[in-house]
Amino acid sequence: MAKDEKRFQEKVKAIQDTMFVLGGKWKLPIILSIYSGNKRFNDISNSIPQITNRVLSKELKHLEENLLIKRTVIDNYPVKIEYSVTDYSYGLEEVILPMESWGKKHRNKIKGK
């Protein structure tokens, strides 16, 4: 295998890993919602239009498995569950900020602005 082909395959694998963790319609909005201060399930749900509780629950579990958010059970009556971003998730700023910038430019281009 040529050196360039190996580098290309490594690049593709890294992008696929990123897309596996962050891909889809909901993961980044969920992270941003929690980052913005929404810690409880209903607060997160209410901050993201059109997300269903089932999808939110599934995506929260996936984000927790990938160490991007932390789920804390507060042993009270009734039991409370809160979500927070992890220190590890702050590295996503390197991904999110360019995506936001590109998204704004793309939206303007499509709208003909």
A tleap script that builds the chain and sets N, CA, C and O, in Angstrom:
source leaprc.protein.ff14SB
mol = sequence {
  NMET ALA LYS ASP GLU LYS ARG PHE GLN GLU
  LYS VAL LYS ALA ILE GLN ASP THR MET PHE
  VAL LEU GLY GLY LYS TRP LYS LEU PRO ILE
  ILE LEU SER ILE TYR SER GLY ASN LYS ARG
  PHE ASN ASP ILE SER ASN SER ILE PRO GLN
  ILE THR ASN ARG VAL LEU SER LYS GLU LEU
  LYS HIE LEU GLU GLU ASN LEU LEU ILE LYS
  ARG THR VAL ILE ASP ASN TYR PRO VAL LYS
  ILE GLU TYR SER VAL THR ASP TYR SER TYR
  GLY LEU GLU GLU VAL ILE LEU PRO MET GLU
  SER TRP GLY LYS LYS HIE ARG ASN LYS ILE
  LYS GLY CLYS
}
set mol.1.N position { 0.847 -1.179 0.000 }
set mol.1.CA position { 0.000 0.000 0.000 }
set mol.1.C position { 0.892 1.242 0.000 }
set mol.1.O position { 1.836 1.337 0.784 }
set mol.2.N position { 0.593 2.164 -0.859 }
set mol.2.CA position { 1.374 3.385 -0.983 }
set mol.2.C position { 1.173 4.266 0.247 }
set mol.2.O position { 0.132 4.221 0.902 }
set mol.3.N position { 2.198 5.070 0.543 }
set mol.3.CA position { 2.164 5.954 1.707 }
set mol.3.C position { 0.981 6.925 1.641 }
set mol.3.O position { 0.303 7.150 2.644 }
set mol.4.N position { 0.734 7.501 0.457 }
set mol.4.CA position { -0.379 8.443 0.298 }
set mol.4.C position { -1.723 7.760 0.518 }
set mol.4.O position { -2.630 8.344 1.111 }
set mol.5.N position { -1.849 6.530 0.043 }
set mol.5.CA position { -3.106 5.810 0.220 }
set mol.5.C position { -3.343 5.488 1.694 }
set mol.5.O position { -4.473 5.557 2.177 }
set mol.6.N position { -2.282 5.139 2.396 }
set mol.6.CA position { -2.409 4.842 3.822 }
set mol.6.C position { -2.835 6.093 4.591 }
set mol.6.O position { -3.704 6.023 5.461 }
set mol.7.N position { -2.227 7.233 4.274 }
set mol.7.CA position { -2.614 8.495 4.924 }
set mol.7.C position { -4.064 8.835 4.622 }
set mol.7.O position { -4.794 9.299 5.497 }
set mol.8.N position { -4.482 8.603 3.380 }
set mol.8.CA position { -5.865 8.860 3.002 }
set mol.8.C position { -6.812 7.982 3.815 }
set mol.8.O position { -7.824 8.465 4.323 }
set mol.9.N position { -6.492 6.703 3.940 }
set mol.9.CA position { -7.348 5.783 4.696 }
set mol.9.C position { -7.406 6.161 6.172 }
set mol.9.O position { -8.461 6.047 6.795 }
set mol.10.N position { -6.301 6.603 6.732 }
set mol.10.CA position { -6.285 7.047 8.127 }
set mol.10.C position { -7.167 8.283 8.298 }
set mol.10.O position { -7.884 8.415 9.290 }
set mol.11.N position { -7.103 9.182 7.318 }
set mol.11.CA position { -7.930 10.387 7.353 }
set mol.11.C position { -9.413 10.016 7.297 }
set mol.11.O position { -10.219 10.561 8.051 }
set mol.12.N position { -9.767 9.100 6.415 }
set mol.12.CA position { -11.159 8.664 6.287 }
set mol.12.C position { -11.630 8.006 7.580 }
set mol.12.O position { -12.743 8.270 8.036 }
set mol.13.N position { -10.799 7.153 8.175 }
set mol.13.CA position { -11.167 6.495 9.432 }
set mol.13.C position { -11.424 7.523 10.536 }
set mol.13.O position { -12.385 7.398 11.295 }
set mol.14.N position { -10.569 8.528 10.619 }
set mol.14.CA position { -10.741 9.552 11.653 }
set mol.14.C position { -12.047 10.318 11.446 }
set mol.14.O position { -12.758 10.609 12.409 }
set mol.15.N position { -12.359 10.642 10.208 }
set mol.15.CA position { -13.612 11.345 9.912 }
set mol.15.C position { -14.802 10.446 10.218 }
set mol.15.O position { -15.807 10.912 10.756 }
set mol.16.N position { -14.701 9.170 9.883 }
set mol.16.CA position { -15.781 8.233 10.189 }
set mol.16.C position { -15.995 8.113 11.700 }
set mol.16.O position { -17.136 8.047 12.158 }
set mol.17.N position { -14.916 8.085 12.469 }
set mol.17.CA position { -15.034 8.038 13.928 }
set mol.17.C position { -15.765 9.278 14.447 }
set mol.17.O position { -16.645 9.178 15.302 }
set mol.18.N position { -15.395 10.436 13.926 }
set mol.18.CA position { -16.044 11.683 14.332 }
set mol.18.C position { -17.528 11.658 13.986 }
set mol.18.O position { -18.375 12.026 14.800 }
set mol.19.N position { -17.829 11.219 12.772 }
set mol.19.CA position { -19.228 11.169 12.347 }
set mol.19.C position { -20.021 10.153 13.154 }
set mol.19.O position { -21.203 10.374 13.413 }
set mol.20.N position { -19.412 9.055 13.556 }
set mol.20.CA position { -20.095 8.066 14.380 }
set mol.20.C position { -20.518 8.682 15.713 }
set mol.20.O position { -21.629 8.447 16.190 }
set mol.21.N position { -19.628 9.469 16.307 }
set mol.21.CA position { -19.903 10.049 17.617 }
set mol.21.C position { -20.815 11.272 17.517 }
set mol.21.O position { -21.699 11.450 18.355 }
set mol.22.N position { -20.614 12.114 16.508 }
set mol.22.CA position { -21.334 13.383 16.430 }
set mol.22.C position { -22.380 13.445 15.332 }
set mol.22.O position { -23.164 14.392 15.272 }
set mol.23.N position { -22.400 12.446 14.466 }
set mol.23.CA position { -23.291 12.484 13.322 }
set mol.23.C position { -24.755 12.421 13.708 }
set mol.23.O position { -25.117 12.038 14.820 }
set mol.24.N position { -25.566 12.802 12.771 }
set mol.24.CA position { -26.995 12.799 13.001 }
set mol.24.C position { -27.499 14.202 13.304 }
set mol.24.O position { -26.735 15.161 13.416 }
set mol.25.N position { -28.770 14.275 13.427 }
set mol.25.CA position { -29.463 15.553 13.569 }
set mol.25.C position { -29.407 16.126 14.982 }
set mol.25.O position { -29.536 17.339 15.150 }
set mol.26.N position { -29.217 15.295 15.996 }
set mol.26.CA position { -29.493 15.722 17.359 }
set mol.26.C position { -28.298 15.852 18.294 }
set mol.26.O position { -28.382 16.600 19.268 }
set mol.27.N position { -27.211 15.172 18.049 }
set mol.27.CA position { -26.141 15.116 19.049 }
set mol.27.C position { -25.533 16.481 19.369 }
set mol.27.O position { -25.388 16.832 20.540 }
set mol.28.N position { -25.182 17.241 18.357 }
set mol.28.CA position { -24.591 18.554 18.634 }
set mol.28.C position { -25.598 19.504 19.273 }
set mol.28.O position { -25.228 20.216 20.207 }
set mol.29.N position { -26.857 19.554 18.820 }
set mol.29.CA position { -27.820 20.401 19.547 }
set mol.29.C position { -27.987 19.996 21.017 }
set mol.29.O position { -28.168 20.861 21.875 }
set mol.30.N position { -27.929 18.704 21.313 }
set mol.30.CA position { -28.033 18.250 22.705 }
set mol.30.C position { -26.830 18.750 23.503 }
set mol.30.O position { -26.989 19.285 24.600 }
set mol.31.N position { -25.643 18.578 22.961 }
set mol.31.CA position { -24.436 19.044 23.654 }
set mol.31.C position { -24.509 20.553 23.879 }
set mol.31.O position { -24.196 21.035 24.968 }
set mol.32.N position { -24.921 21.299 22.854 }
set mol.32.CA position { -25.020 22.753 22.986 }
set mol.32.C position { -26.078 23.150 24.013 }
set mol.32.O position { -25.896 24.121 24.746 }
set mol.33.N position { -27.174 22.411 24.069 }
set mol.33.CA position { -28.218 22.686 25.055 }
set mol.33.C position { -27.689 22.504 26.473 }
set mol.33.O position { -27.916 23.346 27.342 }
set mol.34.N position { -26.988 21.408 26.697 }
set mol.34.CA position { -26.421 21.149 28.027 }
set mol.34.C position { -25.356 22.195 28.350 }
set mol.34.O position { -25.294 22.708 29.467 }
set mol.35.N position { -24.528 22.500 27.369 }
set mol.35.CA position { -23.491 23.524 27.541 }
set mol.35.C position { -24.110 24.874 27.909 }
set mol.35.O position { -23.514 25.658 28.647 }
set mol.36.N position { -25.320 25.137 27.385 }
set mol.36.CA position { -26.003 26.408 27.651 }
set mol.36.C position { -26.681 26.447 29.011 }
set mol.36.O position { -27.250 27.471 29.389 }
set mol.37.N position { -26.630 25.350 29.747 }
set mol.37.CA position { -27.169 25.368 31.093 }
set mol.37.C position { -28.369 24.480 31.333 }
set mol.37.O position { -28.847 24.396 32.464 }
set mol.38.N position { -28.869 23.816 30.313 }
set mol.38.CA position { -29.997 22.901 30.482 }
set mol.38.C position { -29.467 21.578 31.016 }
set mol.38.O position { -28.774 20.846 30.310 }
set mol.39.N position { -29.796 21.277 32.263 }
set mol.39.CA position { -29.244 20.096 32.921 }
set mol.39.C position { -30.243 18.955 33.053 }
set mol.39.O position { -29.846 17.793 33.129 }
set mol.40.N position { -31.510 19.266 33.081 }
set mol.40.CA position { -32.549 18.259 33.274 }
set mol.40.C position { -33.108 17.818 31.931 }
set mol.40.O position { -33.105 18.580 30.964 }
set mol.41.N position { -33.592 16.572 31.879 }
set mol.41.CA position { -34.097 15.975 30.642 }
set mol.41.C position { -35.143 16.873 29.979 }
set mol.41.O position { -35.044 17.168 28.787 }
set mol.42.N position { -36.151 17.310 30.753 }
set mol.42.CA position { -37.221 18.129 30.177 }
set mol.42.C position { -36.713 19.479 29.673 }
set mol.42.O position { -37.201 19.989 28.665 }
set mol.43.N position { -35.741 20.054 30.367 }
set mol.43.CA position { -35.163 21.326 29.917 }
set mol.43.C position { -34.440 21.148 28.587 }
set mol.43.O position { -34.556 21.985 27.691 }
set mol.44.N position { -33.703 20.068 28.468 }
set mol.44.CA position { -33.003 19.775 27.207 }
set mol.44.C position { -34.027 19.547 26.112 }
set mol.44.O position { -33.912 20.108 25.022 }
set mol.45.N position { -35.020 18.731 26.394 }
set mol.45.CA position { -36.067 18.418 25.418 }
set mol.45.C position { -36.778 19.685 24.943 }
set mol.45.O position { -36.995 19.868 23.746 }
set mol.46.N position { -37.137 20.548 25.878 }
set mol.46.CA position { -37.861 21.777 25.528 }
set mol.46.C position { -37.002 22.761 24.738 }
set mol.46.O position { -37.533 23.599 24.008 }
set mol.47.N position { -35.693 22.667 24.877 }
set mol.47.CA position { -34.811 23.617 24.187 }
set mol.47.C position { -34.520 23.205 22.737 }
set mol.47.O position { -33.977 23.993 21.963 }
set mol.48.N position { -34.882 21.974 22.379 }
set mol.48.CA position { -34.585 21.472 21.037 }
set mol.48.C position { -35.905 21.142 20.330 }
set mol.48.O position { -36.508 20.103 20.597 }
set mol.49.N position { -36.349 22.017 19.436 }
set mol.49.CA position { -37.632 21.781 18.763 }
set mol.49.C position { -37.643 20.451 18.002 }
set mol.49.O position { -36.665 20.090 17.347 }
set mol.50.N position { -38.739 19.749 18.098 }
set mol.50.CA position { -39.042 18.532 17.336 }
set mol.50.C position { -38.318 17.270 17.787 }
set mol.50.O position { -38.514 16.219 17.177 }
set mol.51.N position { -37.502 17.326 18.816 }
set mol.51.CA position { -36.860 16.102 19.276 }
set mol.51.C position { -37.864 15.323 20.133 }
set mol.51.O position { -38.587 15.907 20.941 }
set mol.52.N position { -37.899 14.032 19.950 }
set mol.52.CA position { -38.796 13.212 20.769 }
set mol.52.C position { -38.057 12.739 22.013 }
set mol.52.O position { -36.827 12.692 22.035 }
set mol.53.N position { -38.812 12.389 23.045 }
set mol.53.CA position { -38.195 11.904 24.280 }
set mol.53.C position { -37.409 10.623 24.043 }
set mol.53.O position { -36.349 10.418 24.635 }
set mol.54.N position { -37.927 9.771 23.183 }
set mol.54.CA position { -37.239 8.511 22.887 }
set mol.54.C position { -35.879 8.766 22.238 }
set mol.54.O position { -34.876 8.167 22.626 }
set mol.55.N position { -35.855 9.651 21.259 }
set mol.55.CA position { -34.599 9.980 20.574 }
set mol.55.C position { -33.639 10.670 21.538 }
set mol.55.O position { -32.445 10.368 21.555 }
set mol.56.N position { -34.158 11.591 22.334 }
set mol.56.CA position { -33.294 12.290 23.294 }
set mol.56.C position { -32.659 11.307 24.263 }
set mol.56.O position { -31.463 11.389 24.540 }
set mol.57.N position { -33.445 10.392 24.771 }
set mol.57.CA position { -32.925 9.391 25.702 }
set mol.57.C position { -31.819 8.559 25.061 }
set mol.57.O position { -30.773 8.330 25.669 }
set mol.58.N position { -32.052 8.111 23.839 }
set mol.58.CA position { -31.060 7.303 23.111 }
set mol.58.C position { -29.774 8.092 22.865 }
set mol.58.O position { -28.675 7.573 23.059 }
set mol.59.N position { -29.916 9.332 22.444 }
set mol.59.CA position { -28.748 10.151 22.126 }
set mol.59.C position { -27.968 10.521 23.394 }
set mol.59.O position { -26.738 10.576 23.366 }
set mol.60.N position { -28.666 10.773 24.494 }
set mol.60.CA position { -27.975 11.055 25.755 }
set mol.60.C position { -27.117 9.867 26.172 }
set mol.60.O position { -25.982 10.040 26.615 }
set mol.61.N position { -27.656 8.670 26.032 }
set mol.61.CA position { -26.884 7.463 26.370 }
set mol.61.C position { -25.652 7.335 25.484 }
set mol.61.O position { -24.571 6.991 25.962 }
set mol.62.N position { -25.814 7.610 24.196 }
set mol.62.CA position { -24.693 7.516 23.261 }
set mol.62.C position { -23.616 8.546 23.601 }
set mol.62.O position { -22.425 8.235 23.585 }
set mol.63.N position { -24.035 9.760 23.906 }
set mol.63.CA position { -23.071 10.804 24.264 }
set mol.63.C position { -22.359 10.482 25.573 }
set mol.63.O position { -21.173 10.776 25.726 }
set mol.64.N position { -23.071 9.886 26.504 }
set mol.64.CA position { -22.453 9.479 27.769 }
set mol.64.C position { -21.444 8.351 27.536 }
set mol.64.O position { -20.358 8.366 28.115 }
set mol.65.N position { -21.792 7.384 26.699 }
set mol.65.CA position { -20.873 6.282 26.384 }
set mol.65.C position { -19.591 6.797 25.739 }
set mol.65.O position { -18.527 6.197 25.896 }
set mol.66.N position { -19.692 7.903 25.016 }
set mol.66.CA position { -18.529 8.468 24.343 }
set mol.66.C position { -17.864 9.581 25.155 }
set mol.66.O position { -17.051 10.345 24.635 }
set mol.67.N position { -18.225 9.657 26.435 }
set mol.67.CA position { -17.565 10.533 27.416 }
set mol.67.C position { -17.719 12.023 27.132 }
set mol.67.O position { -16.894 12.824 27.572 }
set mol.68.N position { -18.763 12.401 26.406 }
set mol.68.CA position { -18.981 13.810 26.095 }
set mol.68.C position { -19.910 14.484 27.093 }
set mol.68.O position { -19.858 15.701 27.270 }
set mol.69.N position { -20.755 13.702 27.741 }
set mol.69.CA position { -21.602 14.237 28.801 }
set mol.69.C position { -21.535 13.296 30.001 }
set mol.69.O position { -21.139 12.135 29.892 }
set mol.70.N position { -21.933 13.833 31.134 }
set mol.70.CA position { -21.955 13.043 32.361 }
set mol.70.C position { -23.376 13.070 32.911 }
set mol.70.O position { -24.017 14.120 32.960 }
set mol.71.N position { -23.851 11.918 33.318 }
set mol.71.CA position { -25.176 11.765 33.919 }
set mol.71.C position { -24.979 11.611 35.425 }
set mol.71.O position { -24.252 10.726 35.876 }
set mol.72.N position { -25.634 12.481 36.199 }
set mol.72.CA position { -25.519 12.443 37.648 }
set mol.72.C position { -26.895 12.198 38.257 }
set mol.72.O position { -27.857 12.906 37.962 }
set mol.73.N position { -26.966 11.189 39.106 }
set mol.73.CA position { -28.204 10.887 39.819 }
set mol.73.C position { -28.114 11.528 41.190 }
set mol.73.O position { -27.197 11.243 41.961 }
set mol.74.N position { -29.070 12.397 41.489 }
set mol.74.CA position { -29.117 13.075 42.781 }
set mol.74.C position { -30.139 12.331 43.626 }
set mol.74.O position { -31.338 12.337 43.348 }
set mol.75.N position { -29.626 11.697 44.656 }
set mol.75.CA position { -30.436 10.806 45.490 }
set mol.75.C position { -31.280 11.622 46.462 }
set mol.75.O position { -30.932 11.788 47.631 }
set mol.76.N position { -32.366 12.110 45.961 }
set mol.76.CA position { -33.347 12.865 46.723 }
set mol.76.C position { -34.677 12.181 46.554 }
set mol.76.O position { -34.772 11.125 45.930 }
set mol.77.N position { -35.694 12.779 47.107 }
set mol.77.CA position { -37.029 12.295 46.787 }
set mol.77.C position { -37.796 13.441 46.189 }
set mol.77.O position { -38.019 14.427 46.893 }
set mol.78.N position { -38.205 13.391 44.979 }
set mol.78.CA position { -37.925 12.314 44.029 }
set mol.78.C position { -36.491 12.389 43.520 }
set mol.78.O position { -35.836 13.428 43.605 }
set mol.79.N position { -36.024 11.280 42.996 }
set mol.79.CA position { -34.672 11.215 42.443 }
set mol.79.C position { -34.578 12.183 41.263 }
set mol.79.O position { -35.484 12.250 40.433 }
set mol.80.N position { -33.486 12.923 41.199 }
set mol.80.CA position { -33.249 13.857 40.091 }
set mol.80.C position { -32.072 13.354 39.278 }
set mol.80.O position { -31.116 12.796 39.818 }
set mol.81.N position { -32.156 13.557 37.987 }
set mol.81.CA position { -31.050 13.225 37.089 }
set mol.81.C position { -30.654 14.499 36.367 }
set mol.81.O position { -31.493 15.197 35.797 }
set mol.82.N position { -29.368 14.790 36.402 }
set mol.82.CA position { -28.846 15.966 35.712 }
set mol.82.C position { -27.733 15.553 34.759 }
set mol.82.O position { -27.010 14.584 34.994 }
set mol.83.N position { -27.620 16.304 33.695 }
set mol.83.CA position { -26.587 16.070 32.689 }
set mol.83.C position { -25.661 17.272 32.651 }
set mol.83.O position { -26.090 18.412 32.825 }
set mol.84.N position { -24.397 17.001 32.424 }
set mol.84.CA position { -23.411 18.072 32.284 }
set mol.84.C position { -22.399 17.669 31.215 }
set mol.84.O position { -22.196 16.488 30.935 }
set mol.85.N position { -21.780 18.675 30.634 }
set mol.85.CA position { -20.735 18.379 29.661 }
set mol.85.C position { -19.469 18.014 30.412 }
set mol.85.O position { -19.252 18.477 31.532 }
set mol.86.N position { -18.639 17.193 29.808 }
set mol.86.CA position { -17.374 16.806 30.421 }
set mol.86.C position { -16.263 17.723 29.922 }
set mol.86.O position { -16.426 18.426 28.925 }
set mol.87.N position { -15.145 17.710 30.619 }
set mol.87.CA position { -13.991 18.482 30.147 }
set mol.87.C position { -13.595 18.041 28.742 }
set mol.87.O position { -13.196 18.856 27.910 }
set mol.88.N position { -13.712 16.751 28.494 }
set mol.88.CA position { -13.372 16.192 27.182 }
set mol.88.C position { -14.213 16.826 26.071 }
set mol.88.O position { -13.717 17.024 24.962 }
set mol.89.N position { -15.471 17.144 26.356 }
set mol.89.CA position { -16.350 17.697 25.322 }
set mol.89.C position { -15.944 19.100 24.895 }
set mol.89.O position { -16.318 19.550 23.813 }
set mol.90.N position { -15.180 19.795 25.735 }
set mol.90.CA position { -14.760 21.149 25.342 }
set mol.90.C position { -13.844 21.125 24.119 }
set mol.90.O position { -13.714 22.135 23.426 }
set mol.91.N position { -13.211 19.988 23.847 }
set mol.91.CA position { -12.406 19.857 22.637 }
set mol.91.C position { -13.241 19.945 21.369 }
set mol.91.O position { -12.699 20.146 20.282 }
set mol.92.N position { -14.547 19.796 21.498 }
set mol.92.CA position { -15.433 19.887 20.332 }
set mol.92.C position { -15.527 21.298 19.768 }
set mol.92.O position { -15.979 21.486 18.638 }
set mol.93.N position { -15.105 22.289 20.543 }
set mol.93.CA position { -15.127 23.660 20.023 }
set mol.93.C position { -14.338 23.754 18.723 }
set mol.93.O position { -14.688 24.536 17.839 }
set mol.94.N position { -13.278 22.964 18.602 }
set mol.94.CA position { -12.467 22.944 17.373 }
set mol.94.C position { -13.276 22.432 16.182 }
set mol.94.O position { -12.952 22.731 15.033 }
set mol.95.N position { -14.317 21.671 16.457 }
set mol.95.CA position { -15.178 21.129 15.412 }
set mol.95.C position { -16.395 22.017 15.217 }
set mol.95.O position { -16.775 22.316 14.085 }
set mol.96.N position { -17.008 22.439 16.315 }
set mol.96.CA position { -18.283 23.161 16.256 }
set mol.96.C position { -18.139 24.555 15.648 }
set mol.96.O position { -18.956 24.947 14.815 }
set mol.97.N position { -17.127 25.300 16.046 }
set mol.97.CA position { -16.992 26.672 15.550 }
set mol.97.C position { -16.823 26.738 14.032 }
set mol.97.O position { -17.497 27.546 13.394 }
set mol.98.N position { -15.950 25.922 13.420 }
set mol.98.CA position { -15.879 25.941 11.956 }
set mol.98.C position { -17.179 25.451 11.293 }
set mol.98.O position { -17.546 25.931 10.221 }
set mol.99.N position { -17.866 24.502 11.926 }
set mol.99.CA position { -19.141 24.036 11.370 }
set mol.99.C position { -20.174 25.159 11.392 }
set mol.99.O position { -20.923 25.342 10.432 }
set mol.100.N position { -20.209 25.904 12.483 }
set mol.100.CA position { -21.144 27.035 12.588 }
set mol.100.C position { -20.846 28.077 11.513 }
set mol.100.O position { -21.752 28.566 10.838 }
set mol.101.N position { -19.564 28.409 11.363 }
set mol.101.CA position { -19.157 29.405 10.368 }
set mol.101.C position { -19.522 28.952 8.954 }
set mol.101.O position { -20.085 29.718 8.171 }
set mol.102.N position { -19.194 27.697 8.639 }
set mol.102.CA position { -19.499 27.180 7.310 }
set mol.102.C position { -21.006 27.133 7.091 }
set mol.102.O position { -21.486 27.468 6.008 }
set mol.103.N position { -21.757 26.719 8.113 }
set mol.103.CA position { -23.209 26.633 7.999 }
set mol.103.C position { -23.843 27.983 7.693 }
set mol.103.O position { -24.764 28.066 6.880 }
set mol.104.N position { -23.356 29.042 8.340 }
set mol.104.CA position { -23.881 30.391 8.079 }
set mol.104.C position { -23.582 30.811 6.638 }
set mol.104.O position { -24.450 31.339 5.943 }
set mol.105.N position { -22.346 30.569 6.199 }
set mol.105.CA position { -21.978 30.913 4.823 }
set mol.105.C position { -22.803 30.116 3.827 }
set mol.105.O position { -23.271 30.657 2.825 }
set mol.106.N position { -22.979 28.844 4.100 }
set mol.106.CA position { -23.740 27.981 3.192 }
set mol.106.C position { -25.204 28.435 3.108 }
set mol.106.O position { -25.772 28.517 2.019 }
set mol.107.N position { -25.801 28.725 4.256 }
set mol.107.CA position { -27.202 29.186 4.275 }
set mol.107.C position { -27.356 30.461 3.443 }
set mol.107.O position { -28.306 30.591 2.671 }
set mol.108.N position { -26.408 31.411 3.603 }
set mol.108.CA position { -26.458 32.649 2.822 }
set mol.108.C position { -26.272 32.386 1.338 }
set mol.108.O position { -26.936 33.010 0.511 }
set mol.109.N position { -25.380 31.472 0.991 }
set mol.109.CA position { -25.137 31.159 -0.414 }
set mol.109.C position { -26.382 30.540 -1.046 }
set mol.109.O position { -26.765 30.899 -2.159 }
set mol.110.N position { -27.007 29.614 -0.331 }
set mol.110.CA position { -28.207 28.957 -0.857 }
set mol.110.C position { -29.353 29.961 -0.995 }
set mol.110.O position { -30.142 29.890 -1.938 }
set mol.111.N position { -29.435 30.888 -0.051 }
set mol.111.CA position { -30.496 31.906 -0.107 }
set mol.111.C position { -30.167 33.021 -1.090 }
set mol.111.O position { -30.990 33.906 -1.322 }
set mol.112.N position { -28.954 32.985 -1.677 }
set mol.112.CA position { -28.554 33.979 -2.665 }
set mol.112.C position { -28.126 35.301 -2.081 }
set mol.112.O position { -28.215 36.333 -2.748 }
set mol.113.N position { -27.662 35.289 -0.840 }
set mol.113.CA position { -27.214 36.534 -0.203 }
set mol.113.C position { -25.744 36.741 -0.416 }
set mol.113.O position { -25.187 37.736 0.048 }
savepdb mol mol.pdb
quit
